Every structure is written in C-alpha cells, then in structure tokens.
Amino acid sequence: MAKLLHIHTATTTACFFLLLLVRLAAAGGGEEEESDEGEPLRCITSWDCTSVQACKQECSRYSRSYGSCVTSEPPHKVCLCTYDCPCPPPSP
C-alpha cells in the first residue's frame, strides 16, 4: 500500500508540475519576438529556491517574468520562471 501511495503521489506531483509549466508558459506577454501565430515567445528556466519571495525576486531580473516556487519529490523546492525570450541576433 505504501508503494502504491508513493507512485500516486509522484504521479500527482508530475501532473501538477506539467500544469504549472503550461500556466507559466501562457503567463504574460511581450513584444521582443513573436511565434508563427503572432504570440510572443516565452522561455522557461528553473533553479533551486529557498522561498517564494526569493524565487520571485530572482525571476524579476528577467523581462516580463513570472516566478513560482514549487515543491517536488523528494521534498525539494524548485523555482520555475517564465519570461520573454531574448531576441536572437540579426542574421548576417
């Protein structure tokens, strides 16, 4: 039973993580670069975080960013940060 509970918890955590990534990718907007559909392209990065405040502060260094500190398995906090992707260098 404990093994089944652990698998369920891991699956729930993975689903939550994927839903959060989708939410972060859809958050905000920008004008630097656009996708084929005319929507701004968003980048996502992650790092270890100690608190929600630290995550938001670090993420605010990026253009039009949104950060969220989530707990994953085993108890480990990860900051997920979405922001406007930087413009690629001009083509020669």
VEXRO-315505 format. One line per field, with one value per residue: residue number from 1; residue in three letters; chain; x, y, z of N, C-alpha, C, CB in turn. Coordinates in pm, 1 decimal. Glycine has a CB too. Example, Ala and Ser with C-alpha at 12.3 -4.5 7.8 and 13.67 -1.06 7.14 Angstrom:
residues 2
num	(1 / 2)
residu	(ALA / SER)
chaine	(A / A)
n.east	(1319.0 / 1285.0)
n.north	(-569.0 / -225.0)
n.up	(780.0 / 708.0)
ca.east	(1230.0 / 1367.0)
ca.north	(-450.0 / -106.0)
ca.up	(780.0 / 714.0)
c.east	(1320.0 / 1290.0)
c.north	(-330.0 / 3.0)
c.up	(780.0 / 787.0)
cb.east	(1130.8 / 1408.4)
cb.north	(-447.3 / -59.8)
cb.up	(904.6 / 572.5)
END
This chain:
residues 92
num	(1 / 2 / 3 / 4 / 5 / 6 / 7 / 8 / 9 / 10 / 11 / 12 / 13 / 14 / 15 / 16 / 17 / 18 / 19 / 20 / 21 / 22 / 23 / 24 / 25 / 26 / 27 / 28 / 29 / 30 / 31 / 32 / 33 / 34 / 35 / 36 / 37 / 38 / 39 / 40 / 41 / 42 / 43 / 44 / 45 / 46 / 47 / 48 / 49 / 50 / 51 / 52 / 53 / 54 / 55 / 56 / 57 / 58 / 59 / 60 / 61 / 62 / 63 / 64 / 65 / 66 / 67 / 68 / 69 / 70 / 71 / 72 / 73 / 74 / 75 / 76 / 77 / 78 / 79 / 80 / 81 / 82 / 83 / 84 / 85 / 86 / 87 / 88 / 89 / 90 / 91 / 92)
residu	(MET / ALA / LYS / LEU / LEU / HIS / ILE / HIS / THR / ALA / THR / THR / THR / ALA / CYS / PHE / PHE / LEU / LEU / LEU / LEU / VAL / ARG / LEU / ALA / ALA / ALA / GLY / GLY / GLY / GLU / GLU / GLU / GLU / SER / ASP / GLU / GLY / GLU / PRO / LEU / ARG / CYS / ILE / THR / SER / TRP / ASP / CYS / THR / SER / VAL / GLN / ALA / CYS / LYS / GLN / GLU / CYS / SER / ARG / TYR / SER / ARG / SER / TYR / GLY / SER / CYS / VAL / THR / SER / GLU / PRO / PRO / HIS / LYS / VAL / CYS / LEU / CYS / THR / TYR / ASP / CYS / PRO / CYS / PRO / PRO / PRO / SER / PRO)
chaine	(A / A / A / A / A / A / A / A / A / A / A / A / A / A / A / A / A / A / A / A / A / A / A / A / A / A / A / A / A / A / A / A / A / A / A / A / A / A / A / A / A / A / A / A / A / A / A / A / A / A / A / A / A / A / A / A / A / A / A / A / A / A / A / A / A / A / A / A / A / A / A / A / A / A / A / A / A / A / A / A / A / A / A / A / A / A / A / A / A / A / A / A)
n.east	(82.4 / 196.8 / 383.4 / 217.4 / 87.7 / 305.7 / 368.6 / 133.4 / 147.7 / 382.3 / 299.8 / 89.6 / 234.3 / 398.7 / 204.3 / 99.7 / 328.5 / 364.4 / 125.6 / 168.2 / 390.7 / 270.9 / 91.5 / 272.1 / 405.6 / 205.7 / 158.4 / 168.4 / 308.6 / 484.5 / 691.1 / 925.7 / 993.9 / 812.8 / 593.3 / 498.0 / 225.9 / 192.2 / 202.6 / 390.4 / 709.1 / 791.1 / 1022.9 / 1133.0 / 1285.7 / 1461.5 / 1555.7 / 1706.5 / 1523.3 / 1476.1 / 1262.6 / 934.4 / 940.8 / 1215.1 / 1235.3 / 1058.9 / 1191.0 / 1444.1 / 1356.1 / 1246.5 / 1447.1 / 1445.0 / 1298.0 / 961.8 / 863.2 / 748.3 / 745.4 / 740.6 / 756.9 / 787.1 / 720.5 / 877.7 / 925.6 / 1190.6 / 1102.4 / 1176.5 / 1252.4 / 1177.9 / 1233.7 / 1035.1 / 1055.5 / 915.5 / 962.2 / 1001.7 / 1148.8 / 1484.4 / 1569.9 / 1684.2 / 2017.3 / 2070.1 / 2042.0 / 2320.7)
n.north	(-119.5 / 124.6 / 162.9 / 194.4 / 431.7 / 605.9 / 601.3 / 712.3 / 967.7 / 1063.9 / 1066.5 / 1251.2 / 1477.8 / 1508.9 / 1562.8 / 1803.1 / 1961.2 / 1968.4 / 2097.5 / 2343.0 / 2432.3 / 2472.5 / 2675.0 / 2875.8 / 2917.9 / 3033.2 / 3269.0 / 3625.3 / 3858.3 / 3978.0 / 4184.8 / 4146.6 / 3918.7 / 3714.0 / 3431.8 / 3199.0 / 3235.1 / 3494.8 / 3542.0 / 3635.9 / 3484.2 / 3270.2 / 3193.5 / 2935.2 / 2875.4 / 2712.6 / 2674.0 / 2588.0 / 2687.0 / 2879.2 / 3007.0 / 3146.7 / 3423.0 / 3469.1 / 3334.6 / 3484.0 / 3729.7 / 3671.6 / 3588.0 / 3821.3 / 3956.6 / 3901.3 / 3993.2 / 4087.8 / 3882.6 / 3584.1 / 3412.3 / 3105.9 / 2913.8 / 2578.5 / 2263.3 / 1953.7 / 1594.7 / 1412.4 / 1602.9 / 1898.6 / 2220.3 / 2403.6 / 2672.5 / 2793.9 / 2982.9 / 3197.6 / 3394.4 / 3669.3 / 3561.0 / 3632.1 / 3838.9 / 3691.5 / 3713.9 / 3940.3 / 3817.9 / 3753.5)
n.up	(0.0 / 76.2 / -126.7 / -348.7 / -276.5 / -282.1 / -557.4 / -660.1 / -542.2 / -660.7 / -928.3 / -915.5 / -837.5 / -1064.5 / -1261.5 / -1161.9 / -1183.3 / -1465.2 / -1541.9 / -1418.0 / -1562.9 / -1814.9 / -1746.9 / -1667.8 / -1909.2 / -2058.9 / -1927.6 / -1908.6 / -2152.3 / -2443.6 / -2660.3 / -2791.4 / -2950.9 / -3175.5 / -3213.4 / -3477.4 / -3481.2 / -3408.4 / -3140.7 / -2848.9 / -2785.4 / -2516.2 / -2260.5 / -2037.1 / -1730.3 / -1460.6 / -1112.9 / -794.6 / -506.9 / -206.5 / -93.0 / -164.5 / -196.1 / -253.0 / -496.0 / -662.8 / -653.9 / -770.7 / -1022.7 / -1120.0 / -1244.3 / -1508.5 / -1827.4 / -1826.3 / -1643.6 / -1463.8 / -1167.3 / -980.5 / -689.3 / -638.9 / -477.8 / -509.3 / -555.3 / -396.1 / -96.9 / -221.7 / -326.1 / -613.5 / -829.1 / -1078.7 / -1361.7 / -1593.9 / -1884.6 / -2121.0 / -2414.8 / -2510.7 / -2790.7 / -3091.8 / -3233.8 / -3511.0 / -3847.8 / -4065.1)
ca.east	(0.0 / 284.2 / 442.6 / 111.1 / 68.4 / 421.6 / 352.9 / 24.9 / 199.0 / 477.6 / 222.2 / 19.5 / 334.3 / 439.1 / 93.1 / 97.3 / 445.8 / 336.4 / 22.4 / 230.4 / 472.1 / 179.7 / 42.3 / 380.9 / 433.7 / 98.0 / 151.1 / 238.1 / 326.1 / 599.5 / 696.6 / 1058.3 / 997.0 / 681.1 / 583.8 / 431.1 / 87.7 / 191.4 / 214.0 / 529.9 / 771.4 / 825.3 / 1123.5 / 1116.0 / 1407.1 / 1436.8 / 1669.5 / 1667.7 / 1483.9 / 1457.8 / 1132.5 / 857.4 / 990.9 / 1345.2 / 1208.3 / 1002.7 / 1294.0 / 1541.4 / 1289.2 / 1217.3 / 1561.2 / 1415.5 / 1196.3 / 821.6 / 875.5 / 658.7 / 811.9 / 665.3 / 838.8 / 706.9 / 785.3 / 873.0 / 969.4 / 1156.9 / 1081.8 / 1279.2 / 1187.4 / 1228.6 / 1175.2 / 1007.2 / 1046.7 / 888.1 / 995.6 / 1013.4 / 1276.0 / 1561.9 / 1571.5 / 1804.8 / 2099.6 / 2028.0 / 2108.1 / 2417.8)
ca.north	(0.0 / 241.8 / 180.4 / 247.0 / 570.6 / 680.5 / 614.8 / 808.2 / 1099.1 / 1104.2 / 1096.9 / 1376.0 / 1583.9 / 1527.3 / 1628.7 / 1940.8 / 2026.9 / 1993.6 / 2200.5 / 2469.3 / 2474.5 / 2524.3 / 2803.3 / 2972.2 / 2948.8 / 3117.2 / 3393.2 / 3744.8 / 3878.0 / 4060.3 / 4231.9 / 4127.6 / 3814.7 / 3654.5 / 3299.4 / 3198.9 / 3278.2 / 3633.5 / 3548.5 / 3646.2 / 3360.3 / 3271.4 / 3096.9 / 2886.6 / 2826.2 / 2671.4 / 2661.4 / 2560.6 / 2808.4 / 2863.2 / 3061.7 / 3207.3 / 3559.1 / 3461.0 / 3293.5 / 3598.2 / 3832.7 / 3628.1 / 3582.4 / 3957.9 / 4006.5 / 3875.9 / 4078.7 / 4043.3 / 3747.9 / 3532.5 / 3301.4 / 3029.1 / 2815.8 / 2457.6 / 2153.0 / 1829.7 / 1474.4 / 1422.7 / 1744.6 / 1980.1 / 2337.8 / 2445.7 / 2795.5 / 2792.3 / 3122.1 / 3219.4 / 3532.1 / 3692.3 / 3513.2 / 3739.6 / 3838.4 / 3629.6 / 3812.3 / 3955.5 / 3731.1 / 3829.2)
ca.up	(0.0 / 82.5 / -259.2 / -432.7 / -236.0 / -331.1 / -702.5 / -680.8 / -505.1 / -764.6 / -1048.0 / -888.3 / -840.5 / -1203.9 / -1330.6 / -1113.7 / -1240.6 / -1606.2 / -1549.5 / -1381.9 / -1677.5 / -1916.4 / -1696.4 / -1674.1 / -2049.3 / -2109.5 / -1850.0 / -1956.9 / -2295.1 / -2476.9 / -2796.7 / -2847.4 / -3053.4 / -3186.5 / -3273.4 / -3607.4 / -3462.9 / -3365.0 / -2995.3 / -2804.2 / -2739.3 / -2374.5 / -2218.1 / -1900.3 / -1667.4 / -1322.1 / -1023.0 / -656.3 / -434.9 / -62.4 / -55.5 / -272.3 / -214.1 / -320.1 / -633.7 / -734.8 / -664.2 / -871.1 / -1152.7 / -1164.7 / -1322.1 / -1649.0 / -1887.3 / -1815.0 / -1586.9 / -1360.7 / -1099.7 / -881.9 / -617.7 / -618.9 / -407.8 / -585.9 / -483.7 / -254.0 / -64.8 / -286.1 / -383.4 / -743.4 / -880.7 / -1222.1 / -1404.3 / -1735.4 / -1920.9 / -2264.3 / -2470.0 / -2572.6 / -2937.3 / -3149.3 / -3304.9 / -3650.9 / -3946.8 / -4147.1)
c.east	(86.5 / 346.4 / 340.7 / 88.1 / 182.5 / 411.5 / 245.6 / 73.5 / 295.0 / 404.5 / 148.6 / 115.6 / 377.6 / 330.4 / 84.8 / 209.8 / 420.8 / 229.9 / 79.6 / 318.0 / 385.2 / 128.2 / 149.8 / 411.0 / 328.6 / 91.9 / 224.2 / 244.7 / 444.8 / 597.7 / 829.7 / 1059.7 / 859.4 / 688.4 / 515.6 / 288.3 / 79.5 / 199.5 / 360.9 / 582.9 / 812.3 / 929.6 / 1092.8 / 1250.9 / 1374.6 / 1567.2 / 1617.6 / 1626.7 / 1461.8 / 1321.9 / 1063.6 / 911.3 / 1124.1 / 1327.3 / 1158.5 / 1106.7 / 1397.0 / 1480.4 / 1263.5 / 1332.7 / 1539.3 / 1302.9 / 1057.5 / 812.8 / 765.6 / 726.9 / 723.1 / 756.3 / 750.0 / 788.6 / 768.9 / 921.1 / 1119.0 / 1147.2 / 1199.6 / 1207.7 / 1258.2 / 1157.0 / 1158.0 / 981.5 / 1021.4 / 910.5 / 998.9 / 1149.2 / 1352.7 / 1558.7 / 1697.1 / 1888.6 / 2055.4 / 2106.6 / 2206.3 / 2368.4)
c.north	(125.4 / 269.8 / 240.1 / 394.3 / 656.6 / 703.5 / 717.7 / 949.3 / 1150.3 / 1143.0 / 1228.8 / 1493.0 / 1612.5 / 1599.3 / 1775.7 / 2020.9 / 2062.0 / 2101.0 / 2337.6 / 2521.4 / 2534.7 / 2661.0 / 2910.4 / 3012.8 / 3042.5 / 3253.0 / 3506.2 / 3752.8 / 3967.4 / 4099.5 / 4201.7 / 4029.4 / 3750.0 / 3518.0 / 3311.6 / 3251.1 / 3423.7 / 3650.7 / 3561.1 / 3511.3 / 3375.7 / 3164.1 / 3055.2 / 2836.6 / 2788.6 / 2664.1 / 2629.1 / 2691.4 / 2776.6 / 2913.5 / 3121.3 / 3347.0 / 3559.9 / 3425.0 / 3412.4 / 3707.8 / 3796.3 / 3631.4 / 3723.2 / 4019.9 / 3988.0 / 3967.9 / 4014.4 / 3900.4 / 3715.4 / 3410.9 / 3235.3 / 2922.3 / 2694.9 / 2350.6 / 2027.0 / 1714.3 / 1456.6 / 1569.4 / 1830.4 / 2097.4 / 2381.1 / 2573.7 / 2779.3 / 2936.1 / 3128.0 / 3366.8 / 3545.0 / 3643.4 / 3630.9 / 3726.9 / 3769.8 / 3737.0 / 3822.9 / 3862.8 / 3814.0 / 3851.0)
c.up	(0.0 / -54.0 / -355.5 / -402.2 / -289.2 / -482.0 / -733.5 / -650.7 / -611.8 / -892.7 / -1031.8 / -895.4 / -983.9 / -1283.1 / -1291.0 / -1177.5 / -1387.5 / -1624.0 / -1516.6 / -1495.8 / -1787.3 / -1874.3 / -1706.4 / -1817.8 / -2107.8 / -2040.8 / -1920.0 / -2107.8 / -2321.2 / -2622.8 / -2863.6 / -2964.0 / -3056.4 / -3252.1 / -3409.4 / -3597.4 / -3418.4 / -3214.7 / -2956.3 / -2756.6 / -2593.6 / -2349.1 / -2075.0 / -1851.2 / -1523.6 / -1245.3 / -883.8 / -590.0 / -287.5 / -17.0 / -178.1 / -302.3 / -289.3 / -467.6 / -715.2 / -754.8 / -771.5 / -1011.6 / -1208.1 / -1242.7 / -1472.7 / -1696.9 / -1880.0 / -1763.0 / -1487.0 / -1299.7 / -996.7 / -821.9 / -586.5 / -547.9 / -491.0 / -499.5 / -494.9 / -217.0 / -111.9 / -351.5 / -510.9 / -784.0 / -1030.9 / -1263.9 / -1554.1 / -1765.7 / -2072.8 / -2311.2 / -2529.2 / -2724.7 / -2987.4 / -3218.7 / -3450.5 / -3743.3 / -4028.7 / -4288.4)
cb.east	(-93.6 / 394.3 / 495.2 / -18.3 / 59.1 / 551.8 / 317.3 / -96.9 / 269.1 / 577.8 / 123.0 / -48.5 / 455.9 / 470.8 / -39.9 / 108.8 / 570.5 / 292.4 / -92.9 / 313.2 / 552.2 / 62.1 / -4.8 / 505.8 / 440.5 / -33.6 / 209.4 / 377.1 / 200.4 / 728.1 / 670.2 / 1152.1 / 1110.1 / 588.3 / 506.1 / 430.7 / 17.9 / 69.4 / 150.4 / 542.6 / 893.9 / 699.5 / 1267.6 / 1007.5 / 1521.1 / 1364.8 / 1755.5 / 1783.9 / 1355.9 / 1567.3 / 1147.8 / 707.4 / 1006.9 / 1435.8 / 1104.9 / 882.0 / 1363.5 / 1592.1 / 1156.7 / 1184.3 / 1690.0 / 1377.2 / 1232.3 / 750.8 / 1009.5 / 516.2 / 938.2 / 538.8 / 900.7 / 654.7 / 726.1 / 958.3 / 898.1 / 1262.3 / 1061.3 / 1363.1 / 1185.0 / 1209.2 / 1263.9 / 884.7 / 1175.5 / 742.8 / 1131.9 / 993.7 / 1252.4 / 1707.4 / 1562.9 / 1766.9 / 2249.3 / 2045.3 / 2003.3 / 2551.5)
cb.north	(0.1 / 221.4 / 46.2 / 167.1 / 582.0 / 605.7 / 478.9 / 773.2 / 1093.3 / 990.8 / 984.1 / 1371.2 / 1546.0 / 1391.7 / 1557.7 / 1945.1 / 1936.4 / 1865.2 / 2167.8 / 2453.2 / 2355.8 / 2426.9 / 2789.6 / 2915.0 / 2820.3 / 3046.6 / 3372.6 / 3748.8 / 3937.0 / 3987.7 / 4378.7 / 4080.2 / 3708.3 / 3745.5 / 3201.1 / 3058.6 / 3189.2 / 3700.3 / 3423.4 / 3749.8 / 3323.5 / 3249.1 / 3156.1 / 2773.6 / 2932.3 / 2535.5 / 2791.3 / 2492.5 / 2869.9 / 2936.1 / 3168.6 / 3213.4 / 3628.0 / 3357.0 / 3178.7 / 3653.9 / 3852.8 / 3486.4 / 3505.1 / 4045.4 / 3934.8 / 3727.7 / 4109.2 / 4053.4 / 3732.5 / 3496.2 / 3349.2 / 2964.5 / 2877.5 / 2404.0 / 2133.7 / 1840.7 / 1350.4 / 1350.0 / 1762.4 / 1897.0 / 2453.0 / 2334.2 / 2920.2 / 2699.0 / 3199.4 / 3175.4 / 3574.4 / 3842.0 / 3403.1 / 3737.8 / 3982.0 / 3515.7 / 3774.3 / 4100.9 / 3662.0 / 3757.1)
cb.up	(120.4 / 188.1 / -313.3 / -412.6 / -82.2 / -297.2 / -767.1 / -592.4 / -368.2 / -793.0 / -1078.1 / -751.4 / -754.5 / -1268.8 / -1299.1 / -960.4 / -1227.4 / -1674.8 / -1454.7 / -1254.1 / -1733.1 / -1939.7 / -1551.2 / -1608.8 / -2131.5 / -2093.3 / -1710.3 / -1901.4 / -2357.6 / -2444.1 / -2800.3 / -2740.5 / -3025.4 / -3264.6 / -3180.7 / -3666.3 / -3361.5 / -3414.9 / -2929.0 / -2691.7 / -2826.9 / -2285.5 / -2229.7 / -1892.4 / -1673.5 / -1317.3 / -1021.9 / -577.5 / -496.6 / 13.1 / 55.3 / -235.5 / -78.2 / -250.3 / -637.3 / -659.7 / -528.4 / -838.7 / -1141.0 / -1045.3 / -1279.0 / -1670.5 / -2032.5 / -1951.2 / -1520.1 / -1419.3 / -1034.0 / -946.0 / -485.6 / -753.4 / -264.9 / -714.1 / -537.4 / -165.2 / 86.5 / -391.5 / -282.0 / -850.5 / -846.7 / -1257.4 / -1367.8 / -1773.1 / -1859.3 / -2298.8 / -2577.9 / -2521.7 / -2993.2 / -3250.0 / -3297.1 / -3696.2 / -4040.4 / -4151.3)
END
